[in-house]
Amino acid sequence: MRLTSLLAGLAAAVLAATTAWAQDGWISETGSPHAFPIAGAEILYASDDHPVVGLAAGDLRDDLGAMLGKPPRLSTETSPKSRTAIIVGTLGRNPLIDGLVRDGRLQVGDLPGAWESFVIAVVDRPAPGLDRALVIAGSDRRGTAFGAYELSRAAGVSPWTWWADVKPQKKKALYVAADARRFGPPSVRYRGIFINDEDWGLQPWAAKTFDPAYGDIGPKTYEKVFQLLLRLKANTLWPAMHEVSKPFNADPANAALADRWGIVMGSSHAEPMLRNNVGEWKAGAEAFNYAANPGGVLDYWRERAKSNGRYESIYTLGMRGIHDSGMVGGGDIDGQRALLEKIITDQRGLIGRYVDPKVETVPQVFTAYKEVLDIYRSGLKVPDDVTLVWPDDNFGYIRQLPNEQERRRPGGSGVYYHLSYLGAPLSHLWLSTTPPALVIEEMGRAFDLDARKLWVVNVGDIKPAELGTQLFLDMAWDVEGVRKLGAHGYEEAFARETFGPQQAKAIAAILAQHHQLNFERKPEHLQWFWGKGATPRSSPLSVAQGDERLARFDALIGKLDVEAAKIPAEQRDAWFELVDYPVRAAALANRRFFDAEAFDRLIGERPDEARVRAARARSTDAEIAALTRRFNEEIAGGKWRGIMSEEPADGSWTSFRQRPFEAPAVDATTPRLAPSPAEGEGLVVVEAETASGQGWRRIDGLGRGGAAMAAGDVREPSKTGAALDYDVTLPAGAWALDVDLLPTFPLNGQTALRLAVGVDGGAPVTIVAPRKVGDKAWAQGVTDGRLRVGSGATVCGGKRAVRVTSVDPGVVLDALVFRPAGACKP
């Protein structure tokens, strides 16, 4: 008898978390000595195991059937009908697996008690009547479920098989390598998504197309969300919370279903104690005031603690206003701080009474979002066992990360991140173009500074944020695996997993160029104005500069069309949803905007050309509408009817949305907007990545030139002074030196980004870029994808040596920019 087990030397070790896309070769279509054949094996699980195990086993059956043409038999019987089996079970809940472990025939090392971990191993003669078995043994209920879905994913079933219609390739046979494999624990303990701003996609789709009998986002829709989360090895959901949707807990079936699927339910930063304030608080916004109405508010929270205390949940502590607004009551910041501390104490009292008297063992989070971060910085005391959740600025740049003292807290830290956002200065709700390189950089910093307890990402309507969502959650499961790939490597891995190896490199190149172009300006931000209520003005690009941008989009669409022609018929729906629509729609949005703007700039001097551009803008607008109709009405046979709304959708929340497109009239003789002078002509730009230096790190896929340079290591804040040296030749005249920085934030609550610049060996000058969310520089930075900061240095033309020196770690340099400054003074 041959025993398949973990090597003795590794049996007690926690191996690095792995995932199918990063671990090629353990499932093959061709057999090898000792490999386990999946075809013909039945799937066995124990009837007394957790409900999610049976659900995952059922999905595994369906997945294998879709690939092999015949679904395997699924059974809870102890007497299998086949000679081979896939045994799926949780330690302590599956008698067959427990017997194999007890007899030493399945070595599981330190799997007992581990968090969300599993082993996949082949065992010979595991039970009477069975010649061989592939055993998936989980440390807990989610570990087992993740094991079943990992087998599916490694065999060729995309996590987006339902949500993006990625059809698995038909295969004649599948074989699993006999070597035992250990997965987990994950890099981050709680990993999940926040469904938000669902008004324009998920809610109307659910209400009218997917579940019209329910007429809303309800159990049928949430079940698909839960399944998606498990396929992505996530475990947490903050449910939809806008007024358009029925509150999650208003229907008890939702929470019960989440428990069956093993999903940990939480609620957003603005919804304490699992309450949906928009839909559930009935006493009016002013009464949601703990200073004036503590009894009423506490009773409101008590009701939810009593009803949901039996479920696995994460409790949001603290308080904000009814709909993501500032807290009512408390007065000045000192009063607000005192009130918040009282609120947290009382909330924990409810948790101790109705959830678990050992309140410190119940997952709780305090999210320092928007003005709450200012209250926290003023000295707010948060119990040490509560997880501090640090927010980004809603545009992908994390505002603050834990300092050394905060990193020692037993409750740890987490991150609330955005791939979608409704708010100032302009929303980004449509095409989800946050570059993978930015997600990897920012979340990598968070991990390095021990923000590892909870990661939640706002995904809006889920579609079309599939790539960003998968990246975020894959990273939460296996940080180092994703970081080793880098942005471009991850894009290629995503393309390979979704569409196969033949086109992976070409598709990845399309995605990379798409993300770079839209990082320069998001398709939802094709409107230039600085501040809420300001009048939009024309862009800072000349007609020639706009045309150069459009030429880059045209080249991208040319590549897109070449690859589209190669996509097999069964994958065309997935291609449209995941690649074609977002890439093409972004390109068309730019064509529409810059052609219309060219009309404004040219109508006085070249009216015939201007009207041609106007006609093209109108035609492009119609193309976007037709493309969106195709998504809603034709793709997957109309499955997604109502899911996609072109920005700015129905014009709601107009102060946070770009204005609807106004097409120039056919016979127009005046511009729609008064053209302002074009900016940026005559500049000399030196890309940051053209130099290298010890203590600086190149980040591919970030910045306007395709890469950027990051200073230092955030884990070693005292190490500064690393230099980048540039040799620059400038035309005659005087030149002022600016630097382009990514609009990241300084670490640990500092108020500015700092680096130093010296020219021709002169004394370095420290450049200080203040960072304050809400001011003009921040608004311009998040819409432009850069901060342009003056150095104060002016140099004459000729050969110049420029040295950039790090002052603070984490500053990301995109470019040196020299602008004309008149004549050079002797």
C-alpha positions in Angstrom: 0.0 0.0 0.0 1.4 3.5 -1.0 0.5 6.3 1.5 0.3 9.7 0.0 1.1 12.3 2.6 2.8 15.6 3.3 6.5 15.1 3.6 7.4 14.5 7.2 9.6 17.5 7.4 6.7 19.7 6.3 3.9 18.1 8.2 4.0 20.5 11.0 4.7 23.6 8.9 2.2 26.1 7.6 3.1 26.2 3.9 2.6 29.4 2.0 -0.9 30.1 0.8 -1.3 29.1 -2.8 -3.9 29.4 -5.4 -4.6 27.6 -8.7 -3.6 30.4 -11.0 -0.2 30.6 -9.3 0.4 26.9 -9.1 0.4 25.4 -12.6 0.7 21.7 -13.4 -1.0 19.9 -10.6 -4.0 19.1 -12.7 -3.5 17.8 -16.2 -5.4 16.4 -19.1 -2.8 13.7 -19.5 -2.1 10.9 -17.0 1.1 10.3 -15.2 2.3 7.6 -12.8 0.2 7.7 -9.6 -2.0 10.6 -10.9 -5.6 10.4 -9.8 -8.2 10.2 -12.6 -11.2 12.5 -11.9 -13.4 10.9 -14.6 -15.5 8.1 -13.1 -14.9 9.2 -9.5 -18.0 10.0 -7.3 -18.0 12.8 -4.8 -18.6 11.9 -1.2 -19.3 14.2 1.7 -20.8 13.6 5.2 -24.4 14.4 5.9 -23.4 15.8 9.3 -20.8 18.2 7.8 -21.5 21.9 7.6 -24.2 22.9 5.1 -21.7 24.8 2.9 -19.7 21.6 2.4 -22.7 20.0 0.6 -23.2 23.2 -1.4 -19.6 23.3 -2.5 -19.6 19.6 -3.3 -22.7 20.1 -5.4 -21.0 22.9 -7.3 -17.9 20.7 -7.8 -20.1 18.1 -9.3 -21.6 20.6 -11.7 -18.3 22.1 -12.6 -16.7 18.7 -13.4 -19.8 17.7 -15.4 -19.5 20.9 -17.5 -15.9 20.0 -18.4 -16.1 16.2 -18.7 -19.6 16.0 -20.2 -21.1 13.9 -17.4 -21.5 15.0 -13.8 -20.1 12.7 -11.2 -22.3 11.0 -8.7 -22.8 13.0 -5.5 -23.6 11.2 -2.4 -23.5 11.3 1.4 -23.6 7.5 1.6 -20.8 5.6 3.3 -20.9 2.8 0.6 -19.6 4.3 -2.7 -20.8 3.0 -6.0 -17.5 3.7 -7.8 -14.0 2.3 -7.2 -12.6 5.9 -7.0 -14.0 8.9 -5.1 -13.4 12.6 -4.3 -13.9 12.8 -0.6 -14.8 16.4 0.6 -15.0 17.0 4.3 -14.1 19.0 7.4 -11.8 17.7 10.1 -14.0 16.5 13.0 -17.1 16.4 10.8 -16.3 13.6 8.3 -15.8 10.2 9.8 -14.0 8.8 6.8 -11.4 11.6 6.7 -11.1 11.5 10.5 -10.4 7.8 10.3 -7.6 8.3 7.7 -6.0 10.9 9.9 -6.3 8.8 13.0 -4.7 5.8 11.2 -1.8 7.9 9.9 -2.9 7.4 6.3 -3.6 11.1 5.7 -1.0 13.4 7.2 -2.5 16.8 7.9 0.2 18.4 10.0 -1.0 21.5 11.8 -4.3 21.7 9.8 -6.5 21.1 12.9 -7.3 24.5 14.3 -5.9 26.4 11.3 -7.9 29.2 9.7 -9.6 28.4 6.4 -7.0 26.0 5.3 -7.1 22.7 3.4 -5.1 19.7 2.1 -5.7 18.0 -1.2 -4.1 14.5 -1.3 -4.4 11.2 -3.0 -4.9 8.1 -0.7 -4.8 4.5 -1.8 -7.5 2.1 -0.5 -9.1 4.7 1.9 -12.1 2.5 2.6 -13.7 -0.9 1.7 -14.7 -0.8 -1.9 -12.5 2.1 -2.8 -9.3 1.6 -4.7 -8.2 5.3 -4.5 -9.5 8.6 -3.3 -8.7 12.3 -3.8 -9.2 13.7 -0.3 -10.1 17.4 0.2 -9.8 17.9 4.0 -10.6 21.3 5.4 -9.6 22.8 8.8 -13.0 24.4 9.1 -16.2 24.9 7.1 -14.8 27.5 4.7 -11.5 25.7 4.4 -13.4 22.7 3.1 -15.5 24.7 0.7 -12.4 26.6 -0.6 -10.8 23.2 -1.3 -13.7 22.1 -3.5 -13.7 25.3 -5.4 -9.9 25.3 -5.7 -10.1 21.9 -7.4 -12.7 23.3 -9.9 -10.5 26.4 -10.5 -7.3 24.5 -11.0 -9.2 22.1 -13.4 -10.3 25.1 -15.5 -13.5 26.6 -14.1 -13.2 30.4 -13.7 -14.6 32.0 -10.6 -16.6 34.0 -13.1 -18.3 31.0 -14.7 -21.7 32.4 -13.8 -21.1 36.1 -13.2 -19.3 36.7 -16.5 -20.3 33.6 -18.5 -16.8 32.2 -18.7 -17.5 28.7 -20.1 -15.1 26.0 -19.0 -13.3 24.2 -21.8 -14.5 20.7 -22.6 -11.9 18.1 -21.6 -11.6 14.4 -22.3 -9.9 13.6 -19.0 -8.5 15.2 -15.9 -5.8 13.9 -13.7 -4.6 15.2 -10.3 -0.9 14.8 -9.4 -0.5 12.5 -6.4 1.7 14.9 -4.4 -0.2 16.3 -1.3 -0.8 20.0 -1.4 -1.5 22.3 1.5 -3.4 25.6 1.0 -3.7 28.4 3.5 -4.0 30.1 5.9 -4.9 33.2 3.9 -2.8 36.3 4.1 -5.7 38.3 5.4 -8.3 36.9 7.9 -11.5 38.5 6.6 -11.7 39.2 2.9 -14.7 40.5 1.1 -16.7 43.0 -1.0 -19.1 45.8 -0.4 -22.0 46.0 -2.9 -22.8 49.7 -3.2 -24.4 52.3 -5.4 -26.5 49.5 -6.8 -29.2 51.9 -8.1 -28.0 51.8 -11.8 -27.1 48.1 -12.3 -27.5 45.3 -9.7 -30.8 46.4 -8.2 -32.7 47.0 -11.5 -31.2 43.8 -12.9 -32.2 41.7 -9.9 -35.6 43.3 -9.6 -36.7 43.1 -13.3 -34.5 40.3 -14.8 -33.0 37.8 -12.4 -35.6 37.7 -9.6 -38.8 39.6 -10.7 -40.9 37.5 -8.4 -39.0 39.1 -5.4 -38.6 42.4 -7.2 -35.4 43.3 -5.5 -32.0 42.1 -4.4 -33.0 39.2 -2.3 -32.0 35.6 -1.4 -31.8 34.4 -4.9 -29.4 37.2 -5.9 -27.4 37.0 -2.7 -26.9 33.2 -3.1 -25.1 33.9 -6.4 -23.0 36.5 -4.6 -22.2 34.1 -1.8 -21.1 31.4 -4.3 -18.9 34.0 -6.1 -17.2 34.9 -2.9 -16.4 31.3 -2.1 -15.0 30.7 -5.6 -12.7 33.7 -5.0 -11.8 32.3 -1.5 -13.4 35.3 0.2 -15.5 35.1 3.3 -17.1 38.5 4.0 -19.9 40.6 2.6 -21.2 44.1 3.3 -24.6 44.0 1.5 -26.2 46.6 -0.7 -27.5 49.5 1.4 -28.9 52.3 -0.8 -32.5 53.3 -0.4 -33.5 51.6 -3.7 -32.8 48.2 -2.1 -34.6 46.4 0.6 -32.3 46.1 3.7 -30.5 42.8 3.9 -31.7 41.9 7.3 -35.3 43.0 6.7 -35.7 39.5 5.2 -34.5 37.0 7.7 -33.9 34.5 4.8 -30.9 36.5 3.7 -29.0 36.1 7.0 -29.9 32.4 7.3 -28.7 31.8 3.7 -25.4 33.6 4.4 -24.9 31.3 7.3 -25.6 28.2 5.2 -22.9 29.4 2.7 -20.5 30.2 5.5 -20.3 33.9 4.7 -19.5 36.3 7.5 -21.8 39.3 7.3 -20.8 42.8 8.2 -22.1 46.3 7.3 -20.5 49.4 5.9 -18.5 52.0 7.7 -21.7 54.1 8.0 -23.9 51.3 9.4 -23.1 50.3 13.0 -24.3 47.0 14.5 -25.4 45.4 11.2 -28.1 48.0 10.7 -29.2 49.5 7.4 -30.0 53.1 8.5 -31.4 54.2 5.2 -34.0 51.5 5.2 -34.5 50.6 8.9 -34.3 53.8 10.9 -37.8 55.3 10.9 -37.6 58.2 13.4 -35.9 60.7 11.1 -32.3 61.8 10.6 -32.2 64.3 13.4 -33.3 61.6 15.9 -30.4 59.4 14.9 -28.5 61.3 17.6 -26.8 59.5 20.5 -26.4 62.7 22.4 -30.1 63.5 22.3 -31.7 60.1 21.8 -29.4 57.4 23.3 -32.3 55.2 24.4 -34.0 55.1 21.0 -30.7 54.5 19.1 -29.6 51.8 21.6 -32.9 49.9 21.3 -32.5 50.0 17.6 -29.1 48.4 17.8 -30.2 46.0 20.5 -32.9 44.6 18.2 -30.3 43.5 15.6 -27.8 42.1 18.1 -30.7 39.9 19.5 -31.8 38.7 16.0 -28.4 38.1 14.5 -26.3 37.2 17.5 -26.3 33.5 16.6 -24.7 34.1 13.2 -21.0 34.7 12.4 -20.8 38.4 11.9 -18.4 41.4 12.0 -19.8 44.3 14.0 -19.1 47.8 12.9 -18.7 50.1 15.8 -19.1 53.9 16.1 -21.6 56.1 14.4 -22.2 58.3 11.4 -25.3 60.0 10.0 -28.1 58.2 8.3 -26.8 58.1 4.7 -23.0 58.2 4.9 -23.0 61.7 6.4 -21.3 63.1 9.4 -22.5 62.1 12.9 -25.3 64.1 14.4 -24.6 65.5 17.9 -21.5 65.9 20.0 -20.7 69.5 19.1 -17.0 70.2 18.5 -14.4 67.6 17.9 -13.7 67.0 21.6 -17.4 66.5 22.2 -17.6 64.1 19.2 -14.7 62.1 20.5 -16.3 61.7 24.0 -19.6 60.8 22.4 -18.0 58.2 20.1 -16.2 56.6 23.1 -19.5 56.3 24.9 -21.2 54.9 21.8 -18.5 52.2 21.4 -18.8 51.2 25.1 -22.5 50.8 24.9 -22.4 48.9 21.6 -19.9 46.5 23.1 -22.3 46.0 26.0 -24.9 44.8 23.6 -22.5 42.4 21.9 -21.5 41.1 25.3 -25.1 40.5 26.3 -26.6 39.1 23.0 -23.7 37.7 21.1 -20.9 36.5 23.4 -20.0 37.5 27.0 -16.4 37.3 25.9 -16.9 40.4 23.8 -13.2 40.6 22.9 -13.6 37.3 20.9 -16.3 38.7 18.7 -15.0 40.4 15.5 -15.5 44.1 15.7 -14.2 46.9 13.4 -13.9 50.7 13.7 -13.6 52.3 10.3 -12.0 55.8 10.4 -13.8 57.0 7.2 -13.9 60.6 6.1 -14.4 62.9 9.2 -14.2 60.0 11.5 -10.4 59.8 10.8 -10.1 63.4 12.1 -11.9 62.4 15.3 -9.6 59.3 15.7 -6.5 61.4 15.1 -7.7 63.8 17.9 -7.1 61.0 20.4 -10.2 58.7 20.2 -9.7 55.6 22.4 -10.7 52.4 20.6 -10.6 49.1 22.6 -7.4 47.2 21.7 -9.3 44.1 20.5 -11.3 46.1 17.9 -9.8 46.1 14.4 -8.9 49.6 13.1 -10.0 49.8 9.5 -8.1 52.4 7.4 -9.9 53.9 4.4 -8.6 55.0 1.1 -9.6 58.4 -0.3 -12.3 56.7 -2.4 -10.0 56.8 -5.4 -7.6 54.0 -4.5 -5.0 55.9 -2.3 -5.0 54.7 1.3 -5.2 57.8 3.6 -3.3 56.4 6.6 -1.8 53.1 7.8 -1.0 51.9 11.4 2.0 53.3 13.2 4.3 51.1 15.4 2.0 51.4 18.4 -1.1 50.7 16.5 0.5 47.6 14.9 0.9 46.1 18.4 -2.8 46.2 19.1 -4.3 42.6 19.4 -7.3 43.7 17.3 -5.0 44.6 14.4 -5.9 46.7 11.4 -7.7 46.4 8.0 -8.4 48.4 4.9 -11.6 49.6 3.3 -10.8 50.2 -0.4 -12.7 51.5 -3.5 -12.9 50.2 -7.1 -16.2 52.2 -7.5 -17.4 55.4 -5.8 -20.3 57.9 -5.8 -19.1 61.2 -4.5 -16.9 64.3 -4.9 -15.0 65.5 -6.9 -16.4 63.2 -9.6 -17.8 59.6 -9.2 -16.3 56.6 -10.9 -19.1 54.1 -11.3 -19.0 52.9 -14.8 -16.0 51.0 -16.2 -13.8 50.2 -13.2 -10.4 51.3 -14.5 -8.3 51.4 -11.3 -5.0 50.0 -12.5 -4.0 46.7 -11.0 -0.6 48.2 -10.2 -2.2 50.7 -7.9 -4.1 48.0 -6.1 -1.0 45.9 -5.7 1.1 48.8 -4.5 -1.4 50.2 -2.0 -2.6 46.9 -0.6 1.0 45.7 -0.5 1.9 48.7 1.7 -1.1 47.9 3.9 0.1 44.3 4.3 3.6 45.3 5.1 2.4 47.6 7.9 0.3 44.7 9.3 -3.1 45.8 8.1 -4.0 42.1 7.7 -7.2 41.5 9.7 -9.9 42.7 7.3 -9.8 43.8 3.6 -13.1 44.9 2.1 -13.4 46.5 -1.4 -16.3 48.6 -2.7 -17.2 47.0 -6.1 -20.3 48.9 -6.8 -22.6 46.7 -9.0 -19.9 43.9 -9.3 -20.0 44.3 -13.1 -17.8 45.3 -14.8 -15.3 45.3 -11.9 -14.5 41.6 -12.3 -10.7 41.9 -12.9 -10.2 44.4 -10.0 -12.4 42.3 -7.6 -10.5 39.1 -8.4 -7.1 40.8 -8.0 -8.1 42.3 -4.7 -9.4 39.0 -3.3 -6.6 36.9 -4.8 -4.1 39.3 -3.1 -6.0 39.0 0.2 -5.6 35.2 0.0 -2.0 35.2 -1.2 -0.3 38.6 -1.0 3.2 37.5 -2.0 2.0 35.3 -4.9 0.3 38.3 -6.5 3.2 40.7 -5.8 5.6 38.3 -7.4 3.5 38.4 -10.6 3.2 42.2 -10.6 0.5 44.0 -12.5 1.3 42.9 -16.0 2.0 39.3 -14.8 -1.4 39.3 -13.1 -3.2 40.6 -16.1 -1.6 37.8 -18.1 -2.6 35.2 -15.5 -6.1 36.5 -15.5 -6.3 36.3 -19.3 -4.8 32.8 -19.3 -7.2 31.5 -16.7 -10.2 33.1 -18.5 -9.5 32.7 -22.2 -6.6 30.1 -22.4 -2.9 30.4 -23.0 -3.0 31.1 -26.8 -4.1 34.7 -26.5 -3.1 35.5 -22.9 -0.1 37.7 -23.7 -2.0 39.7 -26.3 -5.0 40.2 -24.1 -2.8 41.2 -21.2 -1.2 43.8 -23.3 -4.6 45.2 -24.2 -5.6 45.3 -20.6 -2.3 47.0 -19.6 -2.7 49.7 -22.2 -6.3 50.2 -21.3 -5.4 50.7 -17.6 -2.6 53.1 -18.4 -4.7 55.3 -20.7 -7.6 55.5 -18.3 -5.3 56.1 -15.3 -4.3 59.4 -17.0 -8.0 60.3 -17.0 -10.9 58.0 -16.1 -13.8 57.8 -18.6 -16.1 59.0 -15.8 -13.8 62.1 -15.4 -13.8 63.5 -18.9 -14.9 66.9 -17.5 -12.5 69.5 -16.1 -13.4 71.5 -13.1 -11.9 72.0 -9.7 -14.4 71.7 -6.9 -18.0 70.9 -6.2 -20.4 73.3 -8.0 -17.6 74.7 -10.2 -18.4 75.3 -13.9 -16.9 72.7 -16.2 -14.3 74.1 -18.6 -12.4 72.7 -21.6 -9.6 70.3 -21.0 -5.9 71.4 -20.7 -5.1 69.5 -23.9 -4.8 71.2 -27.3 -6.5 69.7 -30.3 -3.2 68.1 -31.3 -2.7 66.6 -27.8 -6.3 65.4 -27.8 -5.8 63.7 -31.2 -2.6 62.1 -30.0 -4.6 60.6 -27.1 -7.3 59.4 -29.5 -4.6 57.8 -31.7 -3.4 55.7 -28.8 -7.0 54.6 -28.2 -7.4 53.8 -31.9 -4.3 51.7 -31.8 -5.7 49.9 -28.7 -9.0 49.2 -30.5 -7.1 47.8 -33.5 -5.4 45.3 -31.2 -8.8 44.5 -29.5 -10.4 43.8 -32.9 -7.6 41.4 -33.8 -8.0 39.4 -30.7 -11.8 39.5 -30.8 -11.8 37.7 -34.1 -9.9 34.8 -32.5 -12.2 34.3 -29.5 -14.2 31.0 -29.8 -17.9 31.3 -30.1 -18.5 29.8 -26.6 -16.4 32.5 -25.0 -17.7 35.6 -26.8 -20.1 36.6 -24.1 -17.3 36.5 -21.5 -15.0 38.4 -23.9 -17.6 41.1 -24.3 -18.3 41.4 -20.6 -14.7 41.3 -19.3 -12.6 42.9 -22.1 -14.5 44.2 -25.1 -17.1 46.4 -23.5 -14.9 48.1 -20.9 -12.0 48.7 -23.3 -14.2 49.8 -26.2 -16.6 51.9 -24.2 -13.6 53.8 -22.6 -12.1 54.5 -26.0 -15.5 55.7 -27.4 -16.0 57.9 -24.4 -12.7 59.6 -25.1 -13.5 59.9 -28.8 -16.9 61.5 -28.0 -15.4 64.0 -25.6 -12.3 65.1 -27.5 -14.1 65.3 -30.9 -16.8 67.5 -29.3 -14.1 69.6 -27.7 -12.3 69.9 -31.0 -15.5 71.4 -32.4 -15.4 74.0 -29.6 -11.8 74.9 -30.3 -12.0 74.9 -34.1 -15.4 76.3 -35.0 -14.1 79.9 -35.3 -11.0 79.2 -37.4 -11.8 75.9 -39.3 -15.6 75.6 -39.3 -15.8 72.7 -41.8 -13.4 70.6 -39.9 -15.1 71.5 -36.6 -18.5 70.3 -38.0 -16.9 67.0 -39.1 -15.7 66.5 -35.6 -19.1 67.4 -34.2 -20.8 64.8 -36.4 -18.2 62.2 -35.3 -18.9 63.0 -31.7 -22.6 62.5 -32.2 -22.0 59.2 -34.0 -19.7 58.0 -31.2 -22.4 58.8 -28.7 -24.8 56.6 -30.6 -22.1 53.9 -30.6 -21.8 53.9 -26.8 -25.6 53.7 -26.5 -25.7 50.7 -28.9 -22.8 49.0 -27.2 -24.6 49.4 -23.8 -27.9 48.1 -25.3 -26.0 45.1 -26.5 -24.8 44.4 -23.0 -28.2 44.7 -21.6 -30.3 43.0 -24.3 -28.2 40.6 -26.3 -25.3 39.2 -24.3 -25.9 35.7 -22.8 -29.4 35.7 -24.3 -30.5 38.8 -22.3 -29.3 37.4 -19.0 -27.9 40.8 -18.0 -30.8 43.0 -19.0 -30.6 46.2 -16.8 -27.1 45.6 -15.4 -25.2 48.2 -17.3 -25.8 52.0 -17.3 -23.6 54.3 -19.2 -22.2 57.1 -17.1 -23.8 59.4 -16.0 -26.7 57.0 -16.1 -30.0 58.7 -15.2 -28.4 62.0 -14.1 -29.1 61.4 -10.4 -26.6 62.7 -7.8 -25.7 65.4 -10.4 -23.2 67.2 -8.2 -21.0 64.1 -8.2 -21.3 63.1 -11.8 -20.0 64.6 -15.0 -22.6 66.3 -17.1 -24.5 64.4 -19.7 -23.0 64.6 -23.1 -24.2 67.6 -25.1 -23.8 67.0 -28.8 -22.9 70.0 -31.0 -25.8 70.9 -33.3 -25.3 70.2 -37.0 -25.4 73.9 -37.9 -23.8 75.2 -34.8 -21.6 78.2 -35.2 -20.5 78.7 -31.6 -18.8 76.4 -29.1 -20.7 74.7 -26.3 -18.0 75.6 -23.8 -15.8 78.6 -24.0 -12.4 77.2 -25.0 -9.7 77.9 -22.5 -6.0 78.1 -23.4 -4.4 74.7 -23.8 -1.8 73.9 -21.2 1.3 71.7 -21.2 2.7 72.4 -24.6 6.5 72.9 -24.9 7.3 70.8 -21.8 10.3 68.5 -21.4 9.2 65.4 -19.6 11.7 62.9 -18.2 10.1 59.7 -17.0 11.0 58.6 -13.5 11.8 55.0 -14.5 14.6 56.1 -16.9 16.9 56.1 -13.8 17.4 53.5 -11.2 19.0 53.6 -7.8 19.4 51.5 -4.7 16.6 52.3 -2.3 14.1 53.0 -5.1 11.7 50.4 -6.6 10.3 50.4 -10.1 6.5 49.9 -10.3 5.4 48.7 -13.8 1.9 49.6 -14.8 1.7 52.8 -12.8 2.1 56.3 -14.0 1.7 58.0 -17.3 4.9 56.6 -18.9 4.1 53.0 -18.0 6.1 52.8 -14.8 7.0 54.9 -11.7 9.6 54.8 -9.0 8.8 54.3 -5.3 11.1 55.6 -2.6 12.3 53.3 0.2 10.6 50.6 2.1 7.6 51.5 4.2 8.7 49.0 6.8 11.9 50.9 7.3 10.9 54.6 7.7 14.3 55.6 9.0 16.1 54.6 5.8 16.1 57.8 3.6 18.5 59.5 1.3 18.4 57.1 -1.6 19.1 58.9 -4.9 18.0 58.8 -8.5 20.3 60.5 -11.0 19.1 62.0 -14.3 21.2 63.4 -17.1 19.0 65.9 -18.9 19.7 68.0 -22.0 17.4 71.1 -22.3 16.9 73.5 -25.2 18.1 77.1 -24.7 16.3 79.3 -22.3 15.2 79.1 -18.7 13.4 76.0 -17.4 11.4 75.6 -14.2 11.6 72.1 -12.7 8.4 70.5 -11.4 7.9 66.9 -10.3 4.9 64.6 -11.0 4.0 62.5 -8.0 1.3 59.9 -7.6 -1.4 61.3 -5.3 -0.6 58.8 -2.6 -0.6 59.7 1.1 2.2 59.9 3.6 2.4 57.2 6.2 1.2 57.3 9.8 -0.9 60.5 9.6 1.8 62.9 8.3 0.4 65.8 6.4 2.6 66.0 3.4 4.7 64.0 0.9 8.4 65.0 0.9 11.4 64.4 -1.4 14.4 66.4 -2.3 15.8 67.7 -5.7 19.2 69.0 -6.5 20.6 70.3 -9.8 24.2 70.1 -11.0 25.6 69.1 -7.6 23.9 71.9 -5.7 22.4 71.6 -2.3 19.1 69.6 -2.5 15.9 71.4 -1.9 13.1 69.6 -0.1 9.8 69.6 -2.0 6.7 69.4 0.3 3.3 68.4 -1.2 0.6 68.9 1.4 -2.1 66.1 1.3 -5.6 67.0 2.5 -8.7 65.2 1.3 -11.2 67.6 0.0 -9.0 70.4 -1.1 -8.3 71.6 -4.7 -4.9 69.8 -5.0 -6.5 66.5 -3.9 -9.4 66.8 -6.3 -7.1 67.6 -9.2 -4.8 64.8 -8.2 -7.4 62.1 -8.2 -8.9 63.1 -11.5 -5.5 63.7 -13.2 -3.8 60.7 -11.6 -0.9 62.9 -10.6 0.3 65.7 -8.4 2.4 68.3 -10.2 4.5 70.1 -7.6 7.0 72.9 -8.1 10.6 72.5 -6.9 11.4 76.2 -6.9 14.4 75.5 -9.0 15.0 77.2 -12.4 17.9 76.1 -14.7 19.3 77.2 -18.0 19.3 75.1 -21.1 22.0 72.6 -21.8 23.2 69.5 -20.1 22.0 69.3 -16.5 22.4 66.6 -13.8 19.3 66.2 -11.6 19.4 64.2 -8.4 16.1 63.2 -6.7 16.6 62.0 -3.1 14.1 60.2 -0.9 13.1 62.0 2.3 10.1 59.9 3.3 9.4 56.2 2.3 6.5 55.5 0.0 6.6 58.6 -2.2 6.1 57.6 -5.8 7.8 59.7 -8.5 6.2 59.6 -12.0 8.2 62.2 -13.9 10.5 65.3 -13.9 8.8 68.1 -15.8 10.7 71.1 -17.2 8.5 74.0 -18.3 9.6 77.1 -20.2 10.4 80.0 -17.8 11.5 82.8 -20.2 15.0 83.8 -21.0 18.0 82.5 -19.1 19.5 85.2 -17.0 23.3 85.4 -17.0 
